[in-house]
């Protein structure tokens, strides 16, 4: 899709990445608010990278975790 190709949601790689993200988002959203280290670690797993003081309010939902 980013290369101008048709989007195929059944693509094996995209499907696996979507499943991974959909499993991590609820874990992030259900962490206690004061678990900053754990939240920061999970958001990096979801997004791939994040700033040192990244704070995303819960609940957090996304499809893939990247653009």
PLY file of the C-alpha trace (Angstrom):
ply
format ascii 1.0
element vertex 67
property float x
property float y
property float z
element edge 66
property int vertex1
property int vertex2
end_header
0.00 0.00 0.00
2.80 2.43 0.90
4.44 1.56 -2.41
1.26 2.30 -4.34
0.21 -1.35 -4.44
-3.24 -2.60 -3.52
-3.80 -3.19 0.19
-4.26 -6.87 0.97
-5.31 -7.41 4.59
-4.83 -11.16 4.12
-1.11 -10.76 3.39
0.66 -13.18 5.76
3.12 -10.61 7.13
0.45 -7.95 7.65
-1.85 -10.48 9.29
0.89 -11.56 11.73
1.80 -7.96 12.53
-1.86 -7.08 13.10
-2.33 -10.07 15.44
0.80 -9.13 17.41
-0.44 -5.55 17.81
-3.96 -6.62 18.75
-2.51 -8.85 21.51
-0.20 -6.16 22.89
-2.68 -3.25 22.95
-4.97 -4.78 25.61
-1.94 -5.64 27.74
-0.88 -1.99 27.56
-4.37 -0.70 28.22
-4.88 -2.95 31.25
-1.64 -2.06 33.02
-2.01 0.05 36.15
-1.47 3.71 35.35
1.55 3.95 37.66
3.43 1.10 35.94
5.43 3.54 33.82
8.35 1.20 33.04
6.09 -1.61 31.92
3.87 0.74 29.91
6.91 2.27 28.21
8.30 -1.17 27.35
5.00 -2.33 25.84
4.44 0.84 23.82
7.90 0.38 22.30
6.98 -3.18 21.36
3.81 -1.90 19.72
5.24 1.18 17.97
8.79 -0.02 17.37
10.22 3.09 19.01
9.11 5.91 21.26
10.64 8.86 23.04
12.00 8.50 26.57
9.05 10.33 28.06
6.37 8.90 25.80
2.99 8.67 27.50
-0.05 7.41 25.65
-3.28 7.40 27.61
-5.16 4.20 28.09
-7.05 2.59 26.48
-4.82 2.48 23.43
-5.97 0.77 20.25
-4.26 0.49 16.89
-4.05 -1.98 14.01
-0.35 -2.42 13.28
1.61 -0.05 15.53
3.37 1.73 12.70
2.46 3.71 9.62
0 1
1 2
2 3
3 4
4 5
5 6
6 7
7 8
8 9
9 10
10 11
11 12
12 13
13 14
14 15
15 16
16 17
17 18
18 19
19 20
20 21
21 22
22 23
23 24
24 25
25 26
26 27
27 28
28 29
29 30
30 31
31 32
32 33
33 34
34 35
35 36
36 37
37 38
38 39
39 40
40 41
41 42
42 43
43 44
44 45
45 46
46 47
47 48
48 49
49 50
50 51
51 52
52 53
53 54
54 55
55 56
56 57
57 58
58 59
59 60
60 61
61 62
62 63
63 64
64 65
65 66
